Amino acid sequence: MQCLAVPIIFVRMKRTFPVIIILISLSLSGLIVLQVSWLQNLLEVTQNQFDNNLNEVGAGVSKELSKKVYTGQVLRLPRRGGLNFSSDFRTHFLMPPSVDEKFTLQEIHTKLRTGFDRVNLKNLQFEFGVTDTNDDYEMYTRGYEKEFWDTVNNKRRYFAIVPENNADIEAMPSLEHLVIVVPDFDKQIWASLRWVIFGAILFMLVIIAAFYVTVRSLLKQKKLSEIKSDFINNMTHEFKTPLATISLAIDALRNEKVQADKEKSKYFSGIIKEENIRMNKHVETILQAALMEKQELRLNLVPLHVHGLIQATLVNYRLQLQDKGGEVQLLLNAKNDMVNADEVHFANLLSNLVDNAIKYSNDHIHIIISTHSTQKHLVVRIEDNGIGMSKETVKRVFEKFYRAHTGNLHNVKGFGLGMSYVKTVIDAHKGKIKVESTLGKGSIFTLELPLLQESL
């Protein structure tokens, strides 16, 4: 029942995975649309508020200027009889003083700056000017003339400087005006919202990252389910074969004729023993994988001569090489081959690499094992003329439970744990491993290990 659990989970995930992706994508798209709509509304509201504040400050300052300018009463001439005055005298005597006679440019700038600060427009950039009753300029700031004519990017506002007494307005032929120009109006609006926009973008990126991590985790789980499903199938076949062989051998031993023949009895007993050893190896491999999963790989580090370990490992594969008509060429050129390593795990590492070179090869195997040393590292290179690997397999060769597709080569067995174990051991020894492979031509595994510097 446990073996069926992973395939069932895998089938369910395969069905629900597209639905999950679609729902996540729709949710993300909806959030982006809502965020964009919210920003557009916020921009519109900010522009309206900006306009209102600009009008409020401009009207307030113009009113303040008018109070100072129109402090005295305008002289009214009698309509009947009386004295006659020249037109020049009437213009000079009847008109109140102008704004530039009462205020300096800096004083008006200070009033505007104070007003904008009061309505939370502290960073607002502006230019201004004051026109007289003939629409000629009495004063204006340095950048005013340049910014005044740019009506595309800038915003202009006119504020009449009028007396509070309406009768005074009737007596005046025309009015002075305060003109305020806001350069790059839209840019200043966006600048005032930069922290809000930054926060919105930041949180949106966080949500996108969360969705990405979720989808990536789902993909990993999907891939892991596939790999574990393959692992269970491989494990079933790996145990089924020796069990079937043992069963046949036991049936044969029960035969009276076999029992009477000592040679045959010995032969079938030997088969049972070999298959039992084979099953024990499988169990040990799975237990090693469990230890690596828990990161409980413990090393007993001792000084080791790698050349001697390579030669000892090859002795165990002499018969397999003979069966396939293979040969191993040793080019042990490293001047220093002493490393600090765990003898058992490092021997297993070499054994896995040699075994891999033999398994994934046809007849006439030719394996080259070479070494050389640098100032701080020992480099071991294991090259074969086997079936090679695709680019996808090279990327995934060290993944747990992963097994490369072997095409027409059907005699390759295992759980897909060998290369994962190799990577774990080499990492535990603070070394590096690199793979180069070409389909149909073979593979090269290169190990790099820190040397144990011998004392003089």
Helices and strands as residue ranges (DSSP letters): H 2-69, H 87-94, H 99-102, H 105-118, E 127-131, E 137-140, H 144-148, E 155-161, H 166-171, E 176-182, H 185-192, H 194-253, H 256-260, H 262-293, E 301-305, H 306-315, H 318-323, E 327-332, E 338-342, H 343-359, E 366-373, E 377-383, H 391-396, H 418-428, E 432-438, E 442-450
